[in-house]
Amino acid sequence: MPGLYLTGRCFLLSERKKVLLGILTVFVLFSVLVTGTVAGVIISNYDHLGRMMKVIGLIKSDYLEPVTPTQLIDGAMKGIVESLGDQYSVYLDPKESKQMFDQIEGRFGGIGIVLSLKDEKHLVVLKPLRNSPADRAGLKSGDIIIKIDNVDTSTITQDKAVNMMRGKEGTQVTLTVYREAAKKNLTFTITREVISVPTVEGEMLPGSSDIAYININQFASDTDKELDQVVSELKPKHPKGVILDLRYDHGGELNAAVNSAGYFIPNGQPVVYIVDKYGNSEVHKPDKKEYLGLPVVVLVNEETASAAEILSGAIRDYKTGTLIGTKTFGKGIVQTIYQLDSGAGVKLTTAKYLTPNKSDINLKGIEPDVKVELGKGQTVAQPPEDTGDFDNQLKKAIEVLRTKM
Amino acid sequence: MRKASKVLIISLVVFSLAFNSILAVVLYTDYLHLGQMLKLVLLVKGKALKPVTIGSMLDGAAGGMVQALQDPYSEYLTTENFGRLQEQMEGIFGGVGLILDASKAEELKVQGVLSGSPAERAGVQKGDLIVAINGKAVADITAMEAADLMKGPVGSEVSLSVLRGKGARREFKLKRELINIKSVEGKILRIPEPVAYIKINAFSDHTAAELSEYWNGLPEVKGVVLDLRDDPGGSLEAAVEAGNYFLPRGPVVHLVYRDGKRETYEVRGGKLKVPLMVLVNKGTASAAEILAAAVQDTASGLIIGTRTYGKGVVQTIYDLGGNTGLKLTTAKYLSPLGKDINQVGIRPDVAVEKHGDTDNVLAEALKLLAERVNSFSFR
């Protein structure tokens, strides 16, 4: 009997040993595999890696000023993202990353201006948002910002300039602008506020009691809910046609644009296909919205971009509306923001999108059905002036809409 | 035999385990942000729409590290830039043969057209105003950048938009050719006594030989005008060699390295026996400033013109193989008397602003030279 007991213990021991041995084997195999992969990457990129190591070595030994390793690695990360050669992909250090998330979540203070996309060399005010600190201080469309808190804007990037204008609510920023009309520099000291402006505005068009005018100036996370509100206010007025003004709408949240499309395309249809680098395509359809079924004219221009082009493209492809104005900006790619540890982040272009007819509009833009330029010196009022003094594009929109009503 | 392979396998396993533990610790503690960098590499490789190779990411990382220094002169040189830099050091590169006047910030004027050059054959004339290069407005870039845009591989094209007088904009398409710029040019001027006018366009590997040839062929002169205007510098050694002709025996420049180590370049000098005037402007930079500062500190001559550029740091160029390189700021330099001119420039002894189309700066130098030559002969 004691023998049996002994055997039993032996049996138990060897079982445990087997498990341990198994775990050890897996661990060793995993280690060898990882080491092998790393070795493979090193061998196949020996030249590049060697060069990088030489650069590190030379900076550490010969560069005139001392440098910390963290500074170098942060620089390397910026460089890795830059190696993509894509203007929309950026590495964000912890400070930049925080600003980005604050902005997305609407937590930042600002002065309330929209900058023009057209002029990359200068900071041109497209418009001050209505009743924003900038508007109240007297900034005007067309003002060129030449100094922010005494920093010459020609020495910094546009992103950096935007970040400098933002800041904590209640703090001040001083802008020097050049105003062509006055032919001189003007200085404004403006107190930042939390900017919360409606992204959708709607009314019955002045002078036409049967036309609804809806302007979406950007797509924020709750834009489609704002649109629900505007639609429910306008519906009881029984419009027979809709003018959707997407001029100067630089885009924003993809989901908001997809959901907004529900009012303008047949129910249950795809709005956009998002295609990643492996060719996987994801269909996006609106979330329970009722197609309005009314004649629609969409106003677009060269500053209609990104999410606004998704909506315009869907309406064009389903032929549920007529596009009027000028060719759109042509941004057909989607960025994703990833958070890294220690607060840093990276914004990467991860996908392109295709309109319902599978056309890729990146760098091409969307050609309007009816091409109309603004008149010389004409500006766009959004929403239009009550006086009925409309710009060329809006006039054409009314004319075309009338033929379809 | 069996024992050897057993040892090999065991050491491989031990190495792998050690390597993985280090990797795990680095990732877990995010040592020097290395863990983050690895995650970023995986994200860019796995998620970014554009395909990218590990190799180009590594090159990007190297470039990013150099950028992180925030030094305007340090640069990671890709194949194209490295080749161009080498050509410049050797004094040969593809160009169109224009000499530009960058003395005014808001305009870029053609000061001269090299005879037989692509620019001359296409009809670009002296006095033309260049408003755009390859479609890029000149107003938005510095004169040095403009000059860089003109250079490029032999056979490639550059397009210029030019204003002439009050006429319409003219467009020129020029094919770059090998331009062999002389580092040193000279002529004899009379005031009425003969004086030598020596212009150094840039300091290259040819400067010493060209200067020596010119000097040996020089007749007897009563004074020398050394024109260093718009000389962007170049090789430090070339500037020191040139110092031989214009400076007394002694130090020309002190280099100070990061560890505080000093290196002093000296010349035998003593060749110049007549009064010297040195012309400078804000385009006088780097190696040209070394020479001008040494002339000022040793009182070998008068500095005439406007304040110089102010580049008091020295770069070393490292060949990294594979036609890439690293240009790194490795030292600052001090004038013989220990002055640091970085971001300050050299203040001329006689301040003269260029105005109009005649060279009033040269005229002032000749006037001062004439006074000295005469007082010399009275003695």
Interface residues (C-beta under 8 A of the other chain):
Chain A: F27 V28 F30 S31 V32 V34 T35 V38 V41 S44 N45 D47 H48 L49 G50 R51 M52 K54 V55 I56 L58 I59 D62 Y63 L64 E65 P66 V67 P69 T70 Q71 L72 I73 D74 G75 A76 M77 K78 G79 I80 V81 E82 S83 L84 G85 D86 S89 Y91 K121 D276 K277 I333 T336 Y338 L340 D341 S342 A344 V346 L348 T349 T350 A351 K352
Chain B: L12 V13 F15 S16 L17 F19 N20 L23 D30 L32 H33 L34 G35 Q36 M37 K39 L40 V41 L43 V44 K47 A48 L49 K50 P51 V52 I54 G55 S56 M57 L58 D59 G60 A61 A62 G63 G64 M65 V66 Q67 A68 L69 D71 S74 Y76 D140 Y257 R258 V313 T316 Y318 L320 G321 G322 T324 L326 L328 T329 T330 A331 K332
